[in-house]
């Protein structure tokens, strides 16, 4: 099982030295990858009805710019987006940005994409929230075309490219595309077209059912379930992943290494290929994020 860390994007602040030091510390500990999130805009919950976990009060660095910076600050660490909200972005531009990060990092990008939940963000970016699920499938087809060919001809419902292409192409051929989400339509989509799944849930009976469903859909699509990676996110405290504004004060308390190991073992039993340490929502400073990630790595290495 490959081990990574979730970049504490809502808590790390804006000091580029602290951002560099955090990433280099994670790499020095022997972690395999670092995962960053995406939100272009945050909305005011006093004005909008938001069912998702983040508001305008949560800070998000732009993922491709951040990963370009981290590509220069690290040497071996895989850089993953978990996730870029693809349908609210221009497809060809994402292809160009992702390829550039892959080139500058020497082939270390893993592109995670999803459809998101923030209709305010879609509106501000000039995209249709209602068709985002359908659009992401077309976008993935076009991304793979743009990453693998010098010139592309593509005539889709949302995108059209005529005898044009990006240059340079990414180092990785093919570029890995992972997806996040838990709705049934998204699980089916992952089973059909994705290289891996960011699993935003616990390894309990419900989580086991989700994994079984993914494997069933993969077989129905003619794919080997083992070819689809699964990344589990384990929180160091009692909060749920993606809790955001829904976190409770009592959930900030750190769990014990034994509790971390118990959850890691449960994910191992479910066949997870990747694991990531989530240190947010525990009220930690940057130095404390690093120290807790160090303790988590020691615990994880003892069981997988």
KEKE-3310 file (N, C-alpha, C; in steps of 0.2 Angstrom, whole numbers, plus 5000, padded with zeros to 4 digits):
npx = (5004:5003:5009:5003:5001:4989:4989:4988:4978:4968:4973:4987:4991:4999:5013:5026:5038:5035:5026:5034:5043:5035:5031:5043:5047:5037:5041:5054:5051:5048:5036:5025:5017:5008:4993:4983:4969:4955:4947:4940:4933:4925:4909:4897:4888:4878:4871:4870:4863:4871:4876:4888:4904:4913:4916:4917:4926:4936:4952:4960:4973:4977:4977:4985:4995:5001:5006:5015:5024:5028:5033:5046:5051:5052:5058:5055:5042:5026:5014:4997:4981:4966:4952:4952:4940:4933:4922:4919:4929:4939:4942:4953:4962:4965:4971:4983:4988:4989:4998:5009:5013:5016:5027:5036:5038:5044:5037:5027:5014:4998:4982:4968:4950:4934:4916:4911:4901:4897:4887:4887:4900:4902:4893:4899:4911:4906:4900:4889:4880:4871:4874:4885:4890:4888:4896:4909:4913:4915:4925:4936:4938:4943:4954:4963:4965:4972:4983:4990:4992:5000:4992:4974:4958:4942:4925:4914:4900:4902:4915:4926:4939:4950:4962:4973:4984:4992:5008:5022:5019:5013:5025:5021:5014:5002:4994:4989:4972:4962:4947:4935:4921:4905:4892:4880:4880:4893:4901:4899:4904:4918:4921:4920:4929:4940:4956:4958:4951:4947:4942:4930:4926:4922:4930:4920:4905:4896:4906:4913:4902:4902:4914:4913:4902:4909:4918:4909:4903:4914:4917:4906:4908:4918:4931:4945:4943:4954:4963:4959:4964:4963:4961:4963:4958:4964:4959:4968:4962:4946:4937:4927:4933:4933:4925:4924:4915:4906:4912:4914:4918:4922:4928:4941:4950:4965:4966:4972:4988:4985:4972:4973:4980:4971:4961:4968:4972:4959:4956:4966:4962:4951:4957:4963:4974:4981:4985:4981:4987:4977:4978:4971:4959:4962:4967:4980:4997:5008:5021:5016:5007:5017:5024:5014:5011:5023:5022:5011:5016:5025:5017:5009:5018:5021:5011:5008)
npy = (4994:5011:5025:5041:5059:5071:5087:5100:5111:5120:5126:5128:5141:5155:5157:5155:5148:5140:5132:5125:5119:5111:5101:5096:5090:5080:5072:5069:5060:5049:5047:5043:5051:5066:5075:5087:5099:5107:5122:5135:5146:5152:5152:5163:5157:5164:5170:5160:5144:5131:5114:5108:5106:5117:5135:5153:5156:5147:5143:5140:5135:5138:5123:5119:5128:5128:5115:5116:5124:5115:5105:5110:5110:5098:5081:5067:5064:5059:5070:5073:5078:5079:5083:5090:5100:5096:5099:5112:5119:5124:5112:5110:5119:5113:5101:5107:5113:5102:5094:5102:5102:5089:5088:5097:5091:5080:5069:5066:5068:5064:5065:5069:5070:5077:5080:5090:5101:5114:5125:5139:5142:5135:5144:5156:5153:5151:5139:5125:5118:5108:5099:5093:5080:5072:5080:5078:5065:5066:5076:5069:5059:5068:5074:5063:5062:5074:5073:5063:5064:5073:5081:5085:5080:5083:5083:5087:5087:5098:5102:5107:5103:5106:5100:5103:5104:5102:5107:5106:5088:5077:5069:5056:5043:5032:5047:5046:5045:5049:5047:5055:5053:5048:5045:5034:5035:5041:5031:5020:5027:5028:5015:5012:5021:5026:5027:5025:5027:5040:5037:5043:5039:5028:5012:5003:4993:4999:5005:4994:4989:4998:4997:4984:4986:4994:4985:4976:4984:4986:4974:4972:4981:4975:4976:4973:4972:4974:4982:4995:5007:5011:5024:5027:5039:5043:5050:5059:5063:5064:5068:5068:5065:5078:5086:5100:5114:5107:5101:5096:5103:5094:5084:5087:5082:5072:5055:5039:5031:5017:5017:5023:5013:5002:5007:5008:4994:4989:4995:4989:4976:4978:4980:4992:5002:5013:5025:5039:5051:5062:5077:5088:5099:5098:5108:5111:5118:5123:5116:5106:5099:5093:5085:5077:5070:5063:5054:5047:5041:5032:5023:5018:5012:5001:4992:4991)
npz = (5000:4995:5003:5008:5011:5015:5009:5020:5016:5019:5031:5031:5027:5019:5018:5008:5012:5023:5016:5007:5016:5023:5012:5009:5021:5022:5011:5015:5025:5019:5013:5000:4991:4989:4992:4985:4986:4977:4975:4967:4970:4986:4994:5002:5015:5021:5011:5001:4999:5004:5002:5003:5011:5012:5014:5010:5020:5020:5016:5000:4990:4973:4963:4952:4951:4963:4963:4953:4960:4970:4963:4960:4973:4978:4975:4973:4977:4973:4965:4968:4963:4973:4974:4957:4951:4938:4927:4929:4923:4909:4897:4888:4893:4906:4902:4897:4908:4917:4910:4910:4923:4925:4916:4922:4934:4931:4928:4938:4941:4947:4942:4949:4947:4948:4950:4959:4970:4972:4967:4965:4963:4950:4942:4943:4936:4923:4919:4917:4930:4930:4921:4924:4927:4915:4907:4912:4908:4894:4894:4900:4890:4880:4886:4887:4874:4870:4878:4872:4858:4845:4837:4837:4833:4837:4841:4851:4863:4871:4869:4856:4845:4832:4822:4831:4846:4862:4868:4877:4877:4891:4902:4907:4899:4898:4906:4923:4928:4941:4951:4961:4973:4978:4974:4966:4952:4950:4955:4945:4934:4938:4938:4925:4918:4925:4932:4945:4962:4974:4989:4999:5012:5027:5032:5035:5036:5027:5019:5014:5006:4996:4990:4985:4976:4967:4962:4956:4946:4938:4933:4926:4916:4909:4914:4924:4941:4950:4943:4946:4956:4973:4985:5002:5014:5030:5045:5057:5069:5077:5067:5052:5035:5024:5032:5035:5037:5045:5055:5072:5088:5097:5090:5086:5094:5095:5088:5094:5090:5089:5086:5073:5066:5067:5058:5047:5044:5042:5030:5022:5022:5014:5002:4998:4988:4990:5003:5013:5025:5035:5042:5045:5053:5067:5074:5072:5071:5058:5060:5069:5061:5053:5063:5068:5056:5055:5065:5062:5050:5055:5063:5052:5044:5053:5051:5037)
capx = (5000:5007:5007:5004:4998:4984:4991:4983:4977:4964:4976:4994:4993:5002:5020:5029:5043:5031:5023:5040:5046:5030:5031:5050:5047:5034:5045:5060:5049:5047:5029:5025:5013:5005:4987:4980:4962:4953:4941:4942:4929:4921:4903:4895:4883:4873:4868:4868:4861:4877:4876:4895:4908:4917:4913:4922:4931:4941:4958:4962:4978:4976:4981:4991:5000:5004:5009:5021:5029:5030:5037:5053:5053:5053:5062:5052:5035:5020:5009:4991:4975:4961:4951:4951:4933:4934:4917:4919:4935:4940:4946:4960:4967:4966:4975:4989:4991:4992:5004:5015:5015:5019:5034:5041:5040:5048:5032:5025:5007:4992:4977:4961:4945:4927:4911:4910:4895:4896:4884:4889:4907:4900:4890:4905:4915:4902:4898:4882:4881:4866:4876:4892:4891:4889:4902:4916:4915:4917:4931:4941:4940:4947:4960:4967:4967:4976:4989:4994:4993:5002:4986:4968:4951:4937:4919:4909:4894:4904:4921:4928:4946:4951:4969:4977:4986:4996:5015:5024:5015:5016:5030:5018:5010:4996:4993:4984:4966:4958:4941:4932:4914:4901:4885:4880:4882:4900:4904:4899:4909:4924:4922:4921:4934:4945:4962:4958:4945:4948:4936:4929:4921:4925:4930:4915:4901:4894:4912:4914:4897:4904:4920:4910:4899:4914:4920:4904:4902:4920:4916:4900:4911:4923:4937:4948:4943:4961:4966:4957:4967:4958:4965:4959:4960:4963:4960:4972:4958:4939:4933:4927:4936:4929:4920:4924:4911:4902:4916:4912:4924:4925:4931:4947:4955:4969:4966:4979:4991:4982:4966:4975:4982:4965:4958:4973:4971:4952:4957:4970:4957:4946:4961:4965:4981:4984:4983:4984:4986:4973:4979:4967:4953:4964:4969:4987:5001:5012:5025:5012:5005:5023:5025:5008:5012:5028:5020:5006:5020:5028:5012:5007:5024:5021:5006:5008)
capy = (5000:5017:5030:5048:5064:5076:5094:5104:5117:5125:5128:5129:5148:5158:5158:5150:5145:5135:5127:5122:5115:5105:5096:5093:5086:5074:5068:5066:5055:5043:5047:5042:5056:5072:5076:5094:5100:5112:5126:5142:5151:5150:5156:5165:5153:5168:5172:5154:5137:5127:5108:5106:5107:5123:5142:5158:5157:5142:5145:5135:5137:5135:5117:5118:5133:5125:5109:5118:5126:5109:5101:5112:5110:5091:5077:5060:5064:5060:5075:5071:5082:5075:5082:5095:5100:5096:5102:5119:5121:5123:5105:5110:5122:5108:5097:5110:5114:5095:5092:5106:5100:5083:5089:5101:5087:5074:5063:5064:5070:5060:5069:5067:5074:5075:5085:5095:5102:5121:5128:5146:5141:5134:5150:5161:5151:5151:5133:5122:5114:5103:5094:5092:5073:5070:5083:5075:5059:5069:5079:5064:5057:5074:5075:5058:5063:5079:5071:5057:5065:5080:5085:5081:5082:5081:5086:5084:5092:5104:5104:5106:5104:5105:5100:5107:5100:5105:5105:5099:5083:5075:5064:5050:5040:5037:5050:5043:5049:5046:5051:5055:5054:5042:5044:5028:5037:5042:5024:5017:5030:5026:5008:5011:5025:5029:5023:5024:5030:5042:5034:5047:5035:5024:5005:4999:4989:5003:5006:4987:4988:5003:4993:4978:4989:4996:4979:4973:4988:4986:4967:4973:4985:4972:4978:4969:4977:4975:4987:5001:5009:5014:5028:5028:5044:5042:5056:5058:5065:5061:5071:5064:5068:5083:5088:5107:5118:5103:5097:5097:5105:5088:5080:5090:5078:5067:5048:5036:5027:5011:5018:5024:5006:4998:5009:5006:4987:4988:4997:4984:4971:4980:4980:4998:5002:5019:5027:5046:5054:5068:5080:5094:5100:5096:5114:5111:5123:5119:5111:5101:5095:5089:5080:5071:5066:5059:5049:5043:5037:5027:5019:5015:5007:4995:4987:4989)
capz = (5000:4995:5009:5006:5015:5013:5010:5024:5012:5022:5037:5031:5026:5013:5018:5004:5015:5026:5011:5005:5021:5024:5007:5009:5027:5020:5006:5019:5030:5015:5010:4992:4988:4993:4989:4986:4984:4973:4975:4964:4974:4991:4994:5008:5017:5023:5005:4997:5002:5002:5006:5004:5017:5013:5013:5008:5025:5020:5011:4995:4985:4966:4963:4947:4952:4969:4961:4950:4965:4974:4959:4961:4980:4979:4970:4971:4979:4968:4967:4966:4965:4975:4967:4953:4949:4931:4923:4930:4920:4902:4896:4885:4898:4911:4899:4896:4915:4920:4906:4912:4930:4924:4913:4927:4940:4929:4927:4945:4943:4947:4941:4952:4945:4951:4948:4964:4973:4973:4961:4965:4959:4943:4939:4943:4931:4917:4917:4919:4935:4930:4916:4925:4927:4908:4904:4914:4904:4888:4896:4901:4883:4876:4890:4885:4867:4870:4881:4869:4851:4843:4834:4839:4830:4842:4840:4856:4864:4875:4867:4849:4844:4825:4820:4836:4851:4867:4867:4877:4880:4897:4902:4908:4894:4899:4912:4927:4930:4946:4952:4968:4973:4981:4971:4962:4945:4950:4956:4939:4930:4940:4936:4917:4914:4929:4934:4953:4966:4980:4993:5004:5017:5031:5030:5039:5032:5021:5014:5011:5001:4991:4986:4982:4971:4962:4958:4952:4940:4934:4930:4921:4911:4906:4917:4930:4947:4953:4939:4948:4962:4979:4990:5008:5018:5037:5049:5064:5074:5076:5062:5046:5030:5021:5037:5034:5042:5049:5060:5079:5092:5101:5085:5085:5098:5091:5090:5096:5084:5089:5082:5066:5064:5066:5052:5041:5043:5039:5023:5019:5021:5008:4996:4996:4986:4993:5010:5015:5032:5035:5048:5046:5058:5073:5077:5072:5068:5052:5063:5072:5055:5051:5068:5068:5050:5056:5070:5058:5046:5059:5064:5046:5042:5057:5049:5030)
cpx = (5004:5004:5008:5001:4994:4987:4986:4981:4973:4967:4984:4996:4996:5009:5023:5035:5040:5028:5029:5042:5041:5031:5038:5050:5043:5038:5051:5057:5048:5040:5030:5022:5010:4999:4985:4973:4961:4947:4943:4939:4925:4915:4901:4888:4877:4869:4866:4867:4867:4876:4883:4898:4912:4914:4919:4927:4937:4946:4959:4967:4976:4980:4986:4997:5004:5008:5016:5026:5032:5034:5045:5055:5054:5056:5058:5045:5030:5016:5002:4986:4969:4955:4951:4944:4933:4929:4917:4925:4936:4945:4953:4965:4969:4972:4982:4992:4993:4998:5010:5018:5019:5026:5039:5042:5043:5043:5029:5018:5002:4986:4970:4956:4939:4922:4909:4903:4893:4893:4886:4896:4906:4898:4895:4910:4912:4901:4892:4883:4876:4869:4883:4894:4892:4895:4909:4918:4918:4924:4937:4943:4945:4954:4965:4970:4973:4983:4993:4995:4995:4996:4980:4962:4946:4931:4914:4903:4896:4911:4923:4935:4947:4959:4973:4979:4990:5003:5018:5018:5017:5021:5026:5013:5008:4997:4988:4978:4962:4952:4938:4924:4911:4894:4885:4882:4890:4904:4904:4903:4916:4926:4923:4927:4940:4950:4962:4952:4948:4941:4935:4924:4925:4925:4926:4910:4898:4900:4913:4909:4899:4909:4917:4906:4903:4916:4915:4903:4908:4919:4911:4903:4916:4930:4939:4947:4950:4965:4964:4960:4961:4962:4960:4962:4959:4964:4964:4968:4951:4935:4933:4931:4931:4923:4919:4920:4906:4906:4913:4918:4927:4929:4938:4953:4958:4967:4972:4981:4988:4975:4967:4976:4976:4961:4962:4972:4964:4953:4961:4966:4952:4950:4963:4972:4985:4981:4986:4982:4983:4974:4975:4961:4955:4967:4977:4991:5005:5017:5022:5009:5011:5024:5020:5009:5018:5026:5015:5010:5023:5023:5010:5012:5024:5016:5005:5014)
cpy = (5006:5022:5037:5053:5069:5083:5098:5111:5122:5128:5130:5137:5150:5159:5153:5146:5139:5130:5122:5117:5109:5100:5093:5088:5080:5070:5065:5060:5048:5042:5046:5047:5061:5074:5083:5094:5106:5115:5133:5147:5148:5154:5157:5161:5157:5170:5166:5148:5133:5120:5105:5108:5114:5130:5146:5159:5152:5144:5139:5138:5134:5129:5116:5122:5130:5119:5111:5120:5120:5105:5103:5111:5102:5087:5070:5060:5064:5066:5074:5077:5077:5079:5089:5095:5101:5100:5109:5123:5120:5116:5106:5114:5117:5103:5100:5111:5107:5093:5095:5104:5093:5083:5092:5096:5080:5068:5061:5066:5064:5064:5066:5072:5072:5081:5090:5096:5109:5124:5135:5146:5140:5140:5155:5160:5150:5144:5130:5117:5108:5097:5091:5084:5070:5073:5080:5069:5062:5072:5074:5061:5062:5075:5070:5059:5068:5077:5066:5059:5073:5084:5081:5084:5079:5086:5084:5089:5098:5107:5103:5108:5102:5105:5105:5102:5104:5103:5109:5094:5081:5070:5057:5048:5033:5041:5047:5048:5046:5050:5050:5056:5047:5040:5038:5029:5038:5035:5020:5020:5029:5019:5007:5015:5027:5024:5021:5029:5033:5041:5038:5044:5031:5016:5001:4995:4992:5004:4999:4986:4992:5000:4988:4980:4991:4990:4976:4977:4987:4979:4968:4977:4982:4973:4973:4974:4979:4980:4994:5003:5012:5017:5029:5034:5043:5048:5055:5060:5061:5064:5067:5068:5073:5086:5096:5110:5114:5099:5100:5098:5098:5083:5082:5085:5072:5060:5045:5032:5020:5011:5019:5017:5002:5000:5007:4998:4986:4990:4992:4978:4972:4980:4987:4998:5008:5021:5034:5048:5061:5071:5086:5093:5097:5102:5114:5117:5119:5114:5105:5096:5090:5083:5075:5067:5061:5053:5044:5038:5031:5021:5015:5010:5001:4990:4986:4991)
cpz = (5000:5000:5007:5012:5012:5014:5014:5021:5015:5029:5036:5030:5020:5013:5014:5007:5019:5022:5009:5010:5023:5019:5007:5015:5025:5016:5010:5023:5026:5013:5003:4988:4992:4989:4990:4983:4980:4975:4972:4969:4980:4992:5001:5010:5020:5017:5001:5001:5000:5006:5006:5010:5018:5011:5011:5014:5025:5014:5006:4990:4978:4965:4958:4948:4958:4968:4957:4955:4969:4970:4959:4968:4982:4974:4968:4973:4973:4970:4964:4968:4967:4978:4963:4950:4941:4926:4924:4926:4913:4901:4893:4889:4904:4908:4898:4903:4918:4916:4908:4919:4929:4921:4919:4933:4938:4929:4934:4947:4942:4947:4944:4950:4948:4948:4953:4966:4974:4967:4960:4961:4952:4939:4938:4937:4924:4915:4920:4924:4934:4925:4918:4925:4919:4905:4906:4910:4897:4889:4896:4894:4879:4880:4887:4878:4867:4873:4877:4861:4850:4841:4835:4835:4835:4842:4845:4858:4867:4872:4859:4848:4836:4824:4825:4842:4856:4866:4872:4879:4887:4897:4903:4902:4895:4906:4916:4929:4935:4947:4959:4968:4976:4978:4966:4955:4944:4950:4949:4934:4931:4937:4929:4915:4918:4931:4942:4956:4973:4984:4999:5009:5022:5029:5034:5034:5026:5016:5011:5005:4995:4987:4982:4975:4965:4958:4954:4945:4936:4930:4924:4915:4907:4908:4923:4936:4950:4949:4941:4955:4967:4984:4996:5011:5026:5041:5055:5070:5073:5071:5056:5040:5026:5025:5036:5039:5046:5054:5067:5083:5095:5096:5083:5089:5094:5093:5092:5090:5084:5085:5074:5063:5063:5060:5046:5039:5040:5032:5019:5018:5015:5002:4993:4994:4988:4999:5011:5022:5031:5042:5050:5051:5065:5077:5077:5069:5062:5055:5066:5067:5053:5056:5068:5062:5051:5060:5066:5053:5049:5061:5058:5044:5047:5055:5041:5027)
residu = (UNK:UNK:UNK:UNK:UNK:UNK:UNK:UNK:UNK:UNK:UNK:UNK:UNK:UNK:UNK:UNK:UNK:UNK:UNK:UNK:UNK:UNK:UNK:UNK:UNK:UNK:UNK:UNK:UNK:UNK:UNK:UNK:UNK:UNK:UNK:UNK:UNK:UNK:UNK:UNK:UNK:UNK:UNK:UNK:UNK:UNK:UNK:UNK:UNK:UNK:UNK:UNK:UNK:UNK:UNK:UNK:UNK:UNK:UNK:UNK:UNK:UNK:UNK:UNK:UNK:UNK:UNK:UNK:UNK:UNK:UNK:UNK:UNK:UNK:UNK:UNK:UNK:UNK:UNK:UNK:UNK:UNK:UNK:UNK:UNK:UNK:UNK:UNK:UNK:UNK:UNK:UNK:UNK:UNK:UNK:UNK:UNK:UNK:UNK:UNK:UNK:UNK:UNK:UNK:UNK:UNK:UNK:UNK:UNK:UNK:UNK:UNK:UNK:UNK:UNK:UNK:UNK:UNK:UNK:UNK:UNK:UNK:UNK:UNK:UNK:UNK:UNK:UNK:UNK:UNK:UNK:UNK:UNK:UNK:UNK:UNK:UNK:UNK:UNK:UNK:UNK:UNK:UNK:UNK:UNK:UNK:UNK:UNK:UNK:UNK:UNK:UNK:UNK:UNK:UNK:UNK:UNK:UNK:UNK:UNK:UNK:UNK:UNK:UNK:UNK:UNK:UNK:UNK:UNK:UNK:UNK:UNK:UNK:UNK:UNK:UNK:UNK:UNK:UNK:UNK:UNK:UNK:UNK:UNK:UNK:UNK:UNK:UNK:UNK:UNK:UNK:UNK:UNK:UNK:UNK:UNK:UNK:UNK:UNK:UNK:UNK:UNK:UNK:UNK:UNK:UNK:UNK:UNK:UNK:UNK:UNK:UNK:UNK:UNK:UNK:UNK:UNK:UNK:UNK:UNK:UNK:UNK:UNK:UNK:UNK:UNK:UNK:UNK:UNK:UNK:UNK:UNK:UNK:UNK:UNK:UNK:UNK:UNK:UNK:UNK:UNK:UNK:UNK:UNK:UNK:UNK:UNK:UNK:UNK:UNK:UNK:UNK:UNK:UNK:UNK:UNK:UNK:UNK:UNK:UNK:UNK:UNK:UNK:UNK:UNK:UNK:UNK:UNK:UNK:UNK:UNK:UNK:UNK:UNK:UNK:UNK:UNK:UNK:UNK:UNK:UNK:UNK:UNK:UNK:UNK:UNK:UNK:UNK:UNK:UNK:UNK:UNK:UNK:UNK:UNK:UNK:UNK:UNK:UNK:UNK:UNK:UNK:UNK:UNK)
# end
